[in-house]
Amino acid sequence: MEWEIVNVLYREMTYKRLKANPQLSTDWNKFIKAFKRSGSLKRTLLSQSILFGIFGLMLFPGVYYVKDPSGSAVIYASYCMLPLIMALYGTAVTAQYAVSLGLFEPLLSLPVRVGGKYLSVMLLITQLPSVLFLLPPAVALSLKLGPVAGVLGFAWAFIGTMLGHTLGLLIYDRFGKASGGKFSGLKTAFKAFGILLVMSLFYGLNYLQRYVASHYETLKGVFERYSVAYPFSVSTVEKPLLSLGLLAVYGLVIGVVYVSTVRRLWRRISEGTATERRGGRARLSLHSPALALALKDFKIATRNTSLLTGLLMPVVVIIPSLAGALKSGSEDSALGFVLAVGWTSAIAIDAVLKIDGRAFEVLHSLPLSLRTFLRGKLVTMTAVPVTAGLLAVLGLSLMNPGSLKVLPLALLLPVSTAGTTLTVFYWGIREVALPQTTWKKMLLALFANGLIIGATAGLWYVEWFLSLPFVLLVDVLLLWHLSR
């Protein structure tokens, strides 16, 4: 019965997303085909599981071809950050989006005490395939340290997903309600900054883990001391009893927090649906339509911490690159950071597309063209990465003035990658719509962005000034395409 309810909720969310696409809503045959393809939860899980399993093969050599078995455990432990971050991001952003679509309104009138579990299960099921990302490296771990270590390592990957999912639910439970009142935007910004700061601690642990691994012989005692903290705890697979005990402790703590959070979610869902119906006073905008749309996106995001966290996520992902650049202070490290900013700019596409929720019906009633809409979304996607890149390069130039040569790339490259992502997702769409966020489109966007970043880096090392006209040309072509 519960599986049926979750399946219905997933199909309803898919249905509403597809209905927001006028290319499909006006063509019944296309709509039915698209709904059959993406509305099946089982089919979606199967395709994502296969995809994650294939990509996990890239992590196999990193664990298997390490001479020191302890090094294999440490490298695998660092990989366990991936499902945690993916589950946290997916849960925090999609939870608000699902509620904003009104999926749970029909359940509000029913005698359901813990309806929040349906939201949780729906989000968790869609995040579980990411665990298979670590299946190949877990096999490599079993070949190096034995089958028990491999099984324990895969169990830790599942714990990481549950930890990320629970943290995502906490973000929505504590901060998901739309803020109101004076200084609401500032309050939400501080909340989002606090969330990102907590997430950044995982990178600090990861950096400390790599440092300890490189000084394993001399710092063995320190290594054992920090083995309690995730992801350090993953490296205890060499000691099955200790690892199993830590798994039990983590499972118990996460379970208690998870259950208590799910029990509060139903009240959050009820409040959220009521809050989102509130309207504000209309104001005459003196900005250009594209800039006005971007400002509208940020106003919505600053009233909702989950969405704001999604927009700020590209900055979180590049924290290790920033730490390395600050440590080195060289021009190459500044370039590496800017390239990382450009690569992660595409991550915000998911949050950007989910900002409007049910507002597409309002957007369709406005004299709004697709090109204006896409330019506004481009500004929304690039505002955070461009600002972070420019500030970081200016800061690095205080240590090495030569880093200023990278400043134009910090401005132009995120526009190239974000514009490419929007082009891929809106290819073939002629009206303002919410496109399907399929894995094929995401992979194509990542591949295209990889080519742009690779060409930029290659031209830089041939002669640094050659990369600037290339990126500028890409930006001009993309802006021309998005303005047609």
Wavefront OBJ file of the C-alpha trace (Angstrom):
o trace
v 0.000 0.000 0.000
v 2.764 2.464 0.910
v 4.667 1.624 -2.273
v 1.532 2.368 -4.278
v 1.135 5.775 -2.612
v 4.780 6.644 -3.260
v 4.461 5.485 -6.865
v 1.345 7.624 -7.338
v 3.101 10.670 -5.850
v 6.066 10.166 -8.166
v 3.790 9.814 -11.196
v 1.889 12.940 -10.155
v 5.128 14.929 -9.811
v 6.234 13.716 -13.252
v 2.810 14.514 -14.704
v 2.853 18.098 -13.406
v 6.402 18.621 -14.603
v 5.522 17.419 -18.101
v 2.324 19.487 -18.185
v 4.457 22.577 -17.616
v 6.093 21.865 -20.976
v 3.822 23.304 -23.702
v 5.642 21.242 -26.311
v 4.193 18.142 -24.651
v 0.950 19.458 -23.165
v -0.326 20.464 -26.611
v 0.625 17.153 -28.247
v -1.150 14.270 -26.549
v 0.871 11.534 -28.279
v 4.194 13.085 -27.269
v 2.899 13.638 -23.763
v 1.841 10.001 -23.343
v 5.188 8.734 -24.675
v 7.151 11.047 -22.373
v 4.972 10.140 -19.391
v 5.367 6.405 -20.003
v 9.114 6.845 -20.307
v 9.725 9.033 -17.232
v 6.608 8.383 -15.140
v 7.552 4.824 -14.238
v 9.413 4.785 -10.925
v 10.725 1.255 -11.509
v 12.046 2.135 -14.949
v 13.688 5.288 -13.629
v 15.384 3.404 -10.803
v 16.606 0.682 -13.164
v 18.099 3.115 -15.664
v 19.752 5.196 -12.940
v 21.149 2.100 -11.239
v 22.738 0.909 -14.482
v 24.116 4.370 -15.165
v 25.657 4.789 -11.695
v 27.084 1.289 -11.818
v 28.809 2.007 -15.134
v 30.259 5.294 -13.914
v 31.440 3.582 -10.753
v 33.845 1.566 -12.902
v 35.965 4.704 -13.193
v 36.616 4.528 -9.439
v 37.726 0.893 -9.521
v 41.405 1.515 -10.455
v 41.853 4.137 -7.728
v 41.115 1.539 -5.048
v 42.574 -1.572 -6.657
v 45.937 -0.296 -7.931
v 47.253 0.886 -4.575
v 50.196 -0.963 -3.133
v 49.339 -0.386 0.515
v 46.042 -2.101 1.479
v 45.452 0.594 4.098
v 45.709 3.152 1.311
v 42.905 1.354 -0.548
v 40.643 1.716 2.483
v 41.473 5.419 2.810
v 40.819 6.127 -0.877
v 37.528 4.251 -0.712
v 36.608 6.286 2.368
v 37.103 9.514 0.407
v 34.782 8.185 -2.317
v 32.048 7.732 0.277
v 31.567 11.503 0.300
v 29.919 11.278 -3.133
v 26.637 9.555 -2.184
v 26.383 11.723 0.944
v 26.604 15.011 -0.970
v 24.335 13.783 -3.782
v 21.664 12.613 -1.331
v 21.870 15.816 0.720
v 21.584 18.062 -2.319
v 18.864 16.024 -4.006
v 16.753 15.793 -0.864
v 17.080 19.425 0.217
v 16.183 20.826 -3.208
v 13.584 18.291 -4.388
v 11.667 18.279 -1.089
v 10.656 21.908 -1.468
v 9.920 21.431 -5.168
v 7.653 18.424 -4.552
v 5.687 20.251 -1.861
v 5.399 23.403 -3.988
v 3.656 21.345 -6.688
v 0.871 20.520 -4.243
v 1.471 16.760 -4.360
v 0.452 16.263 -0.748
v -2.604 18.503 -0.622
v -5.013 15.575 -1.299
v -3.543 13.785 1.736
v -4.122 16.720 4.102
v -7.797 15.848 4.490
v -7.081 12.184 5.228
v -6.437 10.733 8.734
v -2.710 10.370 8.038
v -0.499 10.945 11.060
v 2.964 10.649 9.534
v 2.390 11.622 5.909
v 5.916 13.043 5.821
v 7.225 9.501 5.422
v 5.810 9.413 1.879
v 7.857 12.462 0.934
v 10.921 10.918 2.550
v 10.504 7.507 0.926
v 9.887 9.037 -2.502
v 13.056 11.134 -2.237
v 15.125 8.341 -0.691
v 14.183 5.803 -3.362
v 15.275 8.167 -6.109
v 18.596 8.732 -4.302
v 19.427 5.083 -3.593
v 20.820 4.340 -7.096
v 23.710 6.687 -6.278
v 24.939 4.029 -3.821
v 25.742 1.800 -6.807
v 28.340 4.401 -7.761
v 30.502 2.768 -5.095
v 29.753 -0.846 -6.021
v 32.761 -1.271 -8.367
v 35.219 0.303 -5.884
v 33.667 -1.879 -3.154
v 34.470 -4.920 -5.327
v 38.016 -3.614 -5.676
v 38.155 -3.242 -1.896
v 37.047 -6.851 -1.438
v 39.773 -8.021 -3.820
v 42.393 -6.117 -1.817
v 41.206 -6.677 1.758
v 38.750 -9.568 1.491
v 35.007 -9.992 0.875
v 34.059 -8.869 4.396
v 35.801 -5.523 3.882
v 34.011 -5.072 0.563
v 30.588 -5.768 2.082
v 31.285 -3.426 4.992
v 32.513 -0.744 2.591
v 29.313 -0.943 0.566
v 27.295 -0.774 3.788
v 29.136 2.437 4.672
v 28.152 3.867 1.267
v 24.522 3.196 2.149
v 25.036 4.862 5.543
v 26.466 7.888 3.732
v 23.352 8.104 1.561
v 21.088 7.833 4.603
v 23.151 10.485 6.401
v 22.868 12.860 3.434
v 19.149 12.157 3.068
v 18.530 12.782 6.770
v 20.524 16.029 6.686
v 18.516 17.097 3.634
v 15.262 16.427 5.475
v 16.565 18.406 8.448
v 17.344 21.342 6.146
v 13.818 21.302 4.792
v 12.252 20.703 8.205
v 14.157 23.509 9.904
v 14.503 26.026 7.092
v 12.195 24.921 4.286
v 9.274 27.163 5.183
v 9.120 30.375 3.197
v 10.398 33.208 5.350
v 8.391 36.318 5.985
v 8.686 39.582 7.771
v 11.370 42.192 7.920
v 14.898 41.116 6.947
v 13.550 37.687 5.882
v 15.967 37.495 2.973
v 18.925 38.257 5.225
v 17.792 35.660 7.744
v 17.510 33.018 5.042
v 20.930 33.941 3.661
v 22.487 33.440 7.095
v 20.697 30.105 7.424
v 21.974 28.977 4.030
v 25.481 30.130 4.919
v 25.297 28.080 8.097
v 24.191 24.999 6.161
v 26.998 25.423 3.636
v 29.460 25.910 6.473
v 28.384 22.613 8.031
v 28.680 20.877 4.664
v 32.140 22.361 4.242
v 33.253 20.554 7.382
v 33.056 17.313 5.408
v 35.667 18.684 3.019
v 37.821 19.595 5.971
v 37.595 16.037 7.224
v 38.392 14.763 3.752
v 41.494 16.960 3.520
v 42.611 15.852 6.985
v 42.027 12.263 5.942
v 44.334 12.594 2.920
v 46.965 14.273 5.054
v 46.851 11.499 7.619
v 46.992 8.856 4.879
v 50.196 10.375 3.511
v 51.733 10.310 7.010
v 50.201 7.030 8.044
v 53.244 5.521 9.709
v 53.989 8.504 11.932
v 50.388 9.476 12.659
v 48.802 6.087 13.133
v 47.476 7.079 16.544
v 45.792 10.178 15.116
v 44.285 8.039 12.372
v 42.720 5.684 14.892
v 41.442 8.577 16.976
v 39.533 10.123 14.057
v 38.176 6.777 12.831
v 34.928 7.485 14.680
v 33.990 10.396 12.382
v 32.473 9.825 8.958
v 34.084 9.336 6.431
v 37.131 8.343 8.511
v 35.017 5.525 9.890
v 34.863 3.864 6.468
v 38.558 3.050 6.664
v 37.847 0.728 9.616
v 36.794 -1.998 7.165
v 40.206 -3.524 7.897
v 38.860 -4.238 11.398
v 35.481 -5.914 10.791
v 34.286 -5.934 14.411
v 35.105 -2.261 14.959
v 33.586 -1.310 11.606
v 30.434 -3.306 12.308
v 30.077 -1.675 15.716
v 30.460 1.815 14.221
v 27.919 0.923 11.530
v 25.445 -0.047 14.243
v 26.041 3.203 16.139
v 25.662 5.330 13.001
v 22.552 3.408 11.979
v 20.998 3.901 15.427
v 21.745 7.639 15.600
v 20.638 8.296 12.025
v 17.519 6.192 12.597
v 16.491 8.166 15.692
v 17.055 11.537 13.993
v 15.339 10.319 10.831
v 12.207 9.082 12.613
v 11.850 12.254 14.679
v 12.328 14.409 11.580
v 9.772 12.471 9.521
v 7.210 12.888 12.296
v 7.615 16.675 12.083
v 7.538 16.813 8.283
v 3.763 16.480 8.008
v 3.314 19.741 9.926
v 5.969 21.343 7.723
v 4.139 20.169 4.586
v 0.836 21.549 5.873
v 2.384 24.897 6.726
v 4.326 25.009 3.473
v 1.309 24.595 1.236
v -0.492 27.366 3.100
v 2.504 29.677 3.073
v 3.198 29.386 -0.603
v -0.263 30.730 -1.423
v 0.484 34.075 0.107
v 0.913 36.886 -2.336
v 2.894 40.050 -2.089
v 2.265 43.527 -3.393
v 3.008 43.889 -7.075
v 5.752 46.305 -7.928
v 6.683 47.912 -11.214
v 10.110 46.680 -12.267
v 12.477 49.144 -13.903
v 14.948 46.419 -14.861
v 15.230 44.616 -18.166
v 12.908 41.573 -18.414
v 15.783 39.070 -18.170
v 17.290 40.784 -15.123
v 13.842 41.128 -13.551
v 13.324 37.367 -13.922
v 16.689 36.671 -12.307
v 15.877 39.019 -9.414
v 12.541 37.226 -9.042
v 14.384 33.887 -8.809
v 16.691 35.162 -6.097
v 13.810 36.713 -4.166
v 12.069 33.340 -4.153
v 15.301 31.582 -3.180
v 16.060 34.022 -0.358
v 12.690 33.140 1.148
v 13.466 29.436 1.032
v 16.710 28.036 2.381
v 16.477 24.769 0.454
v 16.435 26.544 -2.911
v 19.118 29.015 -1.855
v 21.312 26.095 -0.801
v 20.866 24.617 -4.279
v 21.997 27.858 -5.913
v 25.028 28.050 -3.612
v 25.968 24.403 -4.087
v 28.519 25.138 -6.896
v 30.524 27.142 -4.356
v 30.497 24.260 -1.875
v 31.760 21.749 -4.412
v 34.820 23.865 -5.270
v 35.953 24.456 -1.684
v 38.823 21.924 -2.023
v 40.013 23.676 -5.206
v 39.941 27.020 -3.418
v 41.922 25.591 -0.498
v 44.533 24.232 -2.905
v 44.733 27.526 -4.779
v 45.186 29.513 -1.575
v 47.891 27.136 -0.426
v 49.807 27.305 -3.698
v 49.149 30.897 -4.749
v 50.412 30.187 -8.281
v 48.812 31.155 -11.589
v 48.190 27.487 -12.395
v 46.289 26.987 -9.153
v 44.177 30.080 -9.896
v 43.437 28.676 -13.347
v 42.524 25.315 -11.821
v 40.089 27.009 -9.476
v 38.432 28.958 -12.295
v 38.133 25.777 -14.360
v 36.502 24.086 -11.360
v 34.067 27.007 -11.045
v 33.174 26.642 -14.703
v 32.671 22.896 -14.358
v 30.370 23.165 -11.335
v 28.257 26.008 -12.732
v 26.066 23.414 -14.441
v 25.110 21.921 -11.059
v 22.710 24.770 -10.339
v 20.463 23.796 -13.272
v 18.393 21.524 -11.047
v 17.679 24.219 -8.458
v 17.108 26.886 -11.127
v 14.481 24.790 -12.903
v 12.684 24.035 -9.638
v 12.460 27.607 -8.374
v 9.236 28.395 -10.216
v 7.320 25.283 -9.135
v 3.695 25.912 -10.068
v 4.493 29.438 -11.267
v 4.764 28.269 -14.873
v 1.010 28.780 -15.180
v 1.559 32.429 -14.263
v 4.542 32.737 -16.608
v 2.451 31.409 -19.498
v -0.030 34.237 -18.975
v 2.685 36.888 -19.339
v 4.016 38.358 -22.592
v 7.250 36.450 -21.968
v 9.319 34.930 -24.760
v 11.491 31.872 -24.333
v 14.655 33.805 -25.175
v 13.958 36.337 -22.395
v 13.187 33.516 -19.996
v 16.446 31.698 -20.835
v 18.532 34.846 -20.486
v 17.009 35.375 -17.052
v 17.828 31.788 -16.049
v 21.372 32.271 -17.350
v 21.814 35.250 -15.036
v 20.432 33.196 -12.134
v 22.803 30.292 -12.823
v 25.942 32.376 -13.258
v 25.511 35.029 -10.564
v 26.945 32.899 -7.739
v 29.803 31.161 -9.661
v 30.928 34.371 -11.365
v 30.913 36.322 -8.104
v 32.809 33.551 -6.289
v 35.337 33.255 -9.108
v 36.020 36.970 -9.382
v 36.411 37.406 -5.617
v 38.695 34.368 -5.343
v 40.955 35.478 -8.205
v 41.171 39.010 -6.807
v 42.118 37.522 -3.449
v 44.739 35.264 -5.045
v 46.188 38.255 -6.912
v 47.194 39.732 -3.556
v 49.557 36.767 -3.183
v 50.556 36.606 -6.851
v 49.664 39.570 -9.136
v 50.102 37.290 -12.137
v 46.840 35.585 -11.188
v 44.967 38.601 -12.581
v 45.441 37.065 -16.035
v 42.790 34.521 -15.032
v 40.247 37.215 -14.111
v 38.548 37.379 -17.560
v 38.072 33.598 -17.537
v 36.434 33.816 -14.116
v 33.823 36.064 -15.729
v 33.411 34.306 -19.091
v 33.785 30.575 -18.394
v 30.736 30.089 -16.099
v 28.623 31.792 -18.768
v 29.892 29.259 -21.323
v 29.132 26.191 -19.210
v 25.823 27.451 -17.816
v 24.715 28.596 -21.277
v 25.663 25.219 -22.738
v 23.653 23.442 -20.057
v 20.575 25.575 -20.717
v 20.961 25.018 -24.467
v 21.065 21.241 -24.013
v 18.079 21.138 -21.673
v 15.946 23.471 -23.817
v 16.940 22.070 -27.199
v 13.820 21.689 -29.350
v 11.583 23.645 -26.940
v 9.946 26.733 -28.423
v 7.931 28.050 -25.472
v 8.489 28.839 -21.799
v 8.434 25.419 -20.163
v 9.962 23.149 -17.560
v 12.122 20.672 -19.517
v 12.667 17.053 -18.582
v 15.785 16.723 -16.413
v 16.853 13.382 -17.851
v 20.234 11.777 -17.258
v 20.880 11.795 -21.008
v 20.623 15.579 -21.100
v 22.791 15.959 -18.012
v 25.475 13.658 -19.441
v 25.396 15.499 -22.766
v 25.727 18.830 -20.955
v 28.645 17.519 -18.868
v 30.348 16.163 -21.990
v 29.940 19.463 -23.863
v 31.171 21.447 -20.864
v 34.117 19.078 -20.527
v 35.105 19.849 -24.121
v 34.872 23.595 -23.467
v 36.913 23.403 -20.273
v 39.462 21.046 -21.847
v 39.925 23.332 -24.857
v 40.236 26.355 -22.572
v 42.913 24.678 -20.463
v 44.781 23.428 -23.536
v 44.855 26.849 -25.191
v 45.957 28.435 -21.911
v 49.027 26.222 -21.683
v 49.877 26.813 -25.369
v 49.661 30.577 -24.887
v 47.516 31.954 -22.102
v 45.882 34.763 -24.107
v 44.592 32.283 -26.745
v 42.008 30.913 -24.311
v 40.273 34.278 -23.901
v 39.008 34.729 -27.501
v 37.912 31.069 -27.538
v 35.736 31.401 -24.417
v 34.475 34.777 -25.596
v 33.469 33.238 -28.940
v 31.597 30.440 -27.147
v 29.758 33.011 -25.009
v 28.798 35.102 -28.044
v 27.477 32.063 -29.932
v 25.504 30.870 -26.908
v 24.007 34.301 -26.228
v 23.087 34.583 -29.905
v 21.417 31.167 -29.797
v 19.549 31.931 -26.565
v 18.366 35.245 -28.049
v 16.935 33.856 -31.295
l 1 2 3 4 5 6 7 8 9 10 11 12 13 14 15 16 17 18 19 20 21 22 23 24 25 26 27 28 29 30 31 32 33 34 35 36 37 38 39 40 41 42 43 44 45 46 47 48 49 50 51 52 53 54 55 56 57 58 59 60 61 62 63 64 65 66 67 68 69 70 71 72 73 74 75 76 77 78 79 80 81 82 83 84 85 86 87 88 89 90 91 92 93 94 95 96 97 98 99 100 101 102 103 104 105 106 107 108 109 110 111 112 113 114 115 116 117 118 119 120 121 122 123 124 125 126 127 128 129 130 131 132 133 134 135 136 137 138 139 140 141 142 143 144 145 146 147 148 149 150 151 152 153 154 155 156 157 158 159 160 161 162 163 164 165 166 167 168 169 170 171 172 173 174 175 176 177 178 179 180 181 182 183 184 185 186 187 188 189 190 191 192 193 194 195 196 197 198 199 200 201 202 203 204 205 206 207 208 209 210 211 212 213 214 215 216 217 218 219 220 221 222 223 224 225 226 227 228 229 230 231 232 233 234 235 236 237 238 239 240 241 242 243 244 245 246 247 248 249 250 251 252 253 254 255 256 257 258 259 260 261 262 263 264 265 266 267 268 269 270 271 272 273 274 275 276 277 278 279 280 281 282 283 284 285 286 287 288 289 290 291 292 293 294 295 296 297 298 299 300 301 302 303 304 305 306 307 308 309 310 311 312 313 314 315 316 317 318 319 320 321 322 323 324 325 326 327 328 329 330 331 332 333 334 335 336 337 338 339 340 341 342 343 344 345 346 347 348 349 350 351 352 353 354 355 356 357 358 359 360 361 362 363 364 365 366 367 368 369 370 371 372 373 374 375 376 377 378 379 380 381 382 383 384 385 386 387 388 389 390 391 392 393 394 395 396 397 398 399 400 401 402 403 404 405 406 407 408 409 410 411 412 413 414 415 416 417 418 419 420 421 422 423 424 425 426 427 428 429 430 431 432 433 434 435 436 437 438 439 440 441 442 443 444 445 446 447 448 449 450 451 452 453 454 455 456 457 458 459 460 461 462 463 464 465 466 467 468 469 470 471 472 473 474 475 476 477 478 479 480 481 482 483 484
